[in-house]
Amino acid sequence: MRLENKVAIISGGARGMGAQEARLFAAEGARVVIGDVLDDVGRQTEAEINETGAECLFVHLDVTSEEDWRSAVASAVSRFGKVDILVNNAGISTRGGIEDMTEEQWERTMDINVKGVFLGTREVIPAMRDAGGGSIINISSGAGIAPAPGTSGAYAASKGAVRLFTKSTAIQYAGEGIRCNSVHPGPVQTPMLGITPDDEERVAAQVGRVPLGRVGQPIEIAYGVLYLASDESSFVTGSEVVIDGGRTAQ
């Protein structure tokens, strides 16, 4: 069991990559707290994980809310005694050119994708310090390294900010045994991708930018996150794990 006796918080854990990470973490021995604004879906994911004999707790979590983050961390500590792992997974995608974007769209993207990561990191650090260390994994994007031509400027900027915030966190807290790394997925088949297999034109556009010739699956990202959460990556901090089928290598 790669995460035996560890406690993890995963934001955006109700569905998509976050739910896949939660299931994999639970299967590897972690006790998991999933936070999301999708309460009904989150409780369903919680129930599914608990039915396997693992331990999972769902909490309502708007990642832009300081109060929600404090409550989520407090719930994890109250229920499971500590926090070892935080996955800042929650995020949104935006589309459209810079001239077409409203100020409100820009601010919402930055609030969820950047402020949410900052708040989660800030609120979990004291609990990790009490636990003697921990691992923070921030889900960025390949767009945070090399945006594709059609990538929204707000989305790319937000994920680039997550990439550098990760490095800053890693440097500041390495001395306390708190590691921080970022994961950079390519196109992954989740609700956020916003395409279905029968949408042939958009599927072709996505696949055409990936040397491996397909979009990724959530489990393929989750295994990279699992590595960073586990003690196997004990000498890894401030790093980027790119899981994108080769897209950013071009």
C-alpha positions as CSV (number, residue, x, y, z in Angstrom):
1,M,0.0,0.0,0.0
2,R,1.8,3.1,-1.2
3,L,-0.2,5.6,1.0
4,E,-0.8,3.5,4.0
5,N,-1.6,5.6,7.2
6,K,-1.7,8.8,5.2
7,V,-4.5,11.3,5.1
8,A,-5.2,13.3,1.9
9,I,-7.4,16.2,0.9
10,I,-8.3,16.5,-2.7
11,S,-10.1,19.6,-4.0
12,G,-12.4,19.1,-7.0
13,G,-12.8,15.5,-5.9
14,A,-16.4,14.9,-6.8
15,R,-15.8,13.8,-10.4
16,G,-13.2,13.7,-13.2
17,M,-9.5,13.5,-12.3
18,G,-10.2,14.4,-8.7
19,A,-12.5,11.5,-8.2
20,Q,-10.1,9.2,-9.9
21,E,-7.3,10.4,-7.7
22,A,-9.5,9.8,-4.6
23,R,-10.3,6.3,-5.7
24,L,-6.7,5.4,-6.4
25,F,-5.5,7.0,-3.1
26,A,-8.1,5.1,-1.2
27,A,-7.1,1.8,-2.9
28,E,-3.5,2.5,-1.9
29,G,-4.4,2.9,1.8
30,A,-5.0,6.6,2.3
31,R,-7.9,8.1,4.2
32,V,-9.3,10.7,1.8
33,V,-11.2,13.9,2.2
34,I,-12.8,15.1,-1.1
35,G,-14.0,18.7,-1.4
36,D,-16.2,20.2,-4.1
37,V,-19.1,22.5,-4.8
38,L,-20.9,19.6,-6.4
39,D,-22.5,18.3,-3.2
40,D,-24.7,15.5,-4.6
41,V,-22.0,14.1,-6.9
42,G,-19.4,14.4,-4.1
43,R,-21.5,12.5,-1.7
44,Q,-22.0,9.8,-4.3
45,T,-18.3,9.5,-4.8
46,E,-17.8,9.4,-1.0
47,A,-20.3,6.5,-0.8
48,E,-18.7,4.6,-3.6
49,I,-15.3,4.8,-2.0
50,N,-16.6,3.9,1.5
51,E,-18.4,0.8,0.0
52,T,-15.0,-0.6,-1.0
53,G,-14.0,-0.6,2.7
54,A,-11.8,2.5,2.5
55,E,-12.4,5.7,4.4
56,C,-13.6,8.8,2.6
57,L,-15.2,12.0,3.8
58,F,-16.9,14.6,1.5
59,V,-17.0,18.3,2.5
60,H,-18.4,21.2,0.7
61,L,-15.5,23.2,-0.7
62,D,-15.6,26.4,-2.7
63,V,-11.8,26.8,-3.3
64,T,-12.2,30.6,-3.5
65,S,-13.5,30.7,0.1
66,E,-11.0,31.0,3.0
67,E,-13.7,29.8,5.4
68,D,-14.4,26.7,3.3
69,W,-10.7,25.8,3.2
70,R,-10.3,26.2,7.0
71,S,-13.4,24.0,7.5
72,A,-12.1,21.3,5.2
73,V,-8.7,21.1,6.9
74,A,-10.3,21.2,10.3
75,S,-12.7,18.4,9.2
76,A,-9.8,16.3,8.0
77,V,-7.9,16.7,11.2
78,S,-11.0,16.1,13.4
79,R,-12.0,12.9,11.5
80,F,-8.6,11.4,10.7
81,G,-6.2,13.1,13.0
82,K,-3.8,14.8,10.6
83,V,-3.1,15.8,7.0
84,D,-0.2,14.4,5.0
85,I,-1.2,15.2,1.4
86,L,-3.0,18.0,-0.4
87,V,-4.0,17.8,-4.1
88,N,-5.0,21.1,-5.4
89,N,-7.0,19.6,-8.2
90,A,-10.0,22.0,-8.6
91,G,-9.9,24.2,-11.7
92,I,-11.9,25.5,-14.6
93,S,-11.2,25.9,-18.3
94,T,-12.0,29.0,-20.4
95,R,-12.1,29.4,-24.1
96,G,-11.9,32.3,-26.5
97,G,-9.4,34.9,-27.6
98,I,-8.0,37.7,-25.4
99,E,-10.1,40.4,-27.1
100,D,-13.3,38.3,-26.5
101,M,-12.7,37.8,-22.8
102,T,-14.5,39.8,-20.2
103,E,-13.0,41.1,-17.0
104,E,-15.4,38.9,-15.1
105,Q,-14.2,35.7,-17.0
106,W,-10.6,36.6,-16.3
107,E,-11.2,37.2,-12.6
108,R,-13.2,34.0,-12.2
109,T,-10.5,31.9,-13.9
110,M,-7.8,33.5,-11.6
111,D,-9.9,33.1,-8.5
112,I,-10.5,29.4,-9.0
113,N,-7.3,28.3,-10.6
114,V,-4.8,30.5,-8.7
115,K,-6.4,31.9,-5.6
116,G,-7.9,28.4,-4.8
117,V,-4.4,26.9,-4.9
118,F,-2.9,29.6,-2.7
119,L,-5.7,29.3,-0.1
120,G,-5.5,25.5,0.0
121,T,-1.7,25.6,0.4
122,R,-1.8,28.3,3.1
123,E,-4.4,26.6,5.2
124,V,-2.9,23.1,5.0
125,I,0.7,24.0,5.9
126,P,0.1,24.3,9.7
127,A,-1.5,20.8,9.7
128,M,1.3,19.4,7.7
129,R,3.8,21.0,10.1
130,D,2.0,19.3,13.0
131,A,2.2,16.0,11.1
132,G,6.0,16.4,10.6
133,G,5.8,17.1,6.9
134,G,3.7,16.5,3.8
135,S,3.3,16.6,0.1
136,I,1.3,19.2,-1.9
137,I,0.5,18.4,-5.5
138,N,-0.8,21.2,-7.7
139,I,-2.6,20.3,-10.9
140,S,-1.4,22.8,-13.5
141,S,-1.5,22.0,-17.2
142,G,0.7,21.6,-20.3
143,A,-0.7,25.0,-21.1
144,G,1.2,26.4,-18.1
145,I,4.4,25.5,-19.9
146,A,3.6,25.8,-23.6
147,P,0.0,26.9,-24.6
148,A,-1.4,25.6,-27.8
149,P,-2.5,28.3,-30.4
150,G,-6.2,28.1,-29.4
151,T,-5.6,28.1,-25.6
152,S,-7.3,30.8,-23.6
153,G,-4.9,33.4,-22.4
154,A,-6.6,33.4,-19.0
155,Y,-6.3,29.7,-18.6
156,A,-2.6,29.6,-19.7
157,A,-1.8,32.5,-17.4
158,S,-3.5,30.8,-14.4
159,K,-1.8,27.5,-15.0
160,G,1.6,29.3,-15.4
161,A,1.0,31.0,-12.1
162,V,0.3,27.6,-10.4
163,R,3.6,26.3,-11.9
164,L,5.7,29.1,-10.3
165,F,3.7,29.3,-7.1
166,T,4.5,25.6,-6.7
167,K,8.3,26.3,-6.9
168,S,8.0,29.2,-4.4
169,T,6.1,26.9,-2.0
170,A,8.7,24.2,-2.4
171,I,11.6,26.5,-1.6
172,Q,10.0,28.1,1.4
173,Y,8.9,24.9,3.1
174,A,11.5,22.3,2.2
175,G,13.2,22.8,5.5
176,E,10.1,21.7,7.3
177,G,9.7,18.5,5.3
178,I,6.8,19.8,3.2
179,R,7.3,19.1,-0.5
180,C,5.4,20.8,-3.3
181,N,5.3,19.7,-7.0
182,S,3.1,20.4,-10.0
183,V,1.5,18.1,-12.5
184,H,1.0,19.2,-16.1
185,P,-1.6,17.1,-18.0
186,G,-2.3,17.3,-21.7
187,P,-5.8,16.8,-23.0
188,V,-7.6,14.3,-20.7
189,Q,-11.0,12.7,-21.2
190,T,-12.9,14.5,-18.4
191,P,-16.0,16.7,-18.3
192,M,-13.6,19.8,-18.3
193,L,-12.3,18.8,-21.7
194,G,-15.8,19.5,-23.0
195,I,-15.8,17.0,-25.9
196,T,-17.3,13.6,-26.5
197,P,-16.0,10.9,-28.7
198,D,-18.7,11.6,-31.3
199,D,-17.5,15.2,-31.7
200,E,-15.1,14.1,-34.4
201,E,-13.8,17.5,-35.4
202,R,-12.8,18.6,-31.9
203,V,-11.5,15.2,-31.1
204,A,-9.3,15.3,-34.2
205,A,-8.1,18.8,-33.2
206,Q,-7.0,17.6,-29.7
207,V,-5.4,14.4,-30.9
208,G,-3.6,16.1,-33.7
209,R,-1.4,18.0,-31.2
210,V,-0.5,14.8,-29.2
211,P,2.4,12.7,-30.6
212,L,1.0,9.6,-29.0
213,G,-2.2,10.1,-31.0
214,R,-4.9,10.1,-28.4
215,V,-6.2,12.0,-25.4
216,G,-5.2,10.8,-21.9
217,Q,-7.4,9.0,-19.4
218,P,-7.8,10.3,-15.8
219,I,-6.1,7.2,-14.3
220,E,-2.9,8.0,-16.3
221,I,-2.8,11.4,-14.5
222,A,-3.7,9.9,-11.2
223,Y,-0.7,7.5,-11.2
224,G,1.6,10.5,-11.5
225,V,-0.2,12.3,-8.6
226,L,0.1,9.1,-6.6
227,Y,3.9,9.0,-7.1
228,L,4.2,12.6,-5.8
229,A,2.0,11.9,-2.9
230,S,3.9,8.8,-1.8
231,D,7.3,8.5,0.0
232,E,8.7,7.2,-3.3
233,S,9.1,10.8,-4.3
234,S,10.8,11.9,-1.0
235,F,13.6,13.6,-2.9
236,V,11.3,15.4,-5.3
237,T,10.2,19.0,-4.7
238,G,9.7,22.1,-6.8
239,S,9.5,19.8,-9.9
240,E,7.1,19.4,-12.8
241,V,5.6,16.1,-13.8
242,V,4.4,16.4,-17.4
243,I,1.8,13.8,-18.5
244,D,0.7,14.9,-21.9
245,G,1.5,12.3,-24.6
246,G,4.4,14.3,-25.8
247,R,2.5,17.5,-26.6
248,T,4.9,20.0,-24.9
249,A,8.0,18.2,-26.3
250,Q,7.3,19.5,-29.8
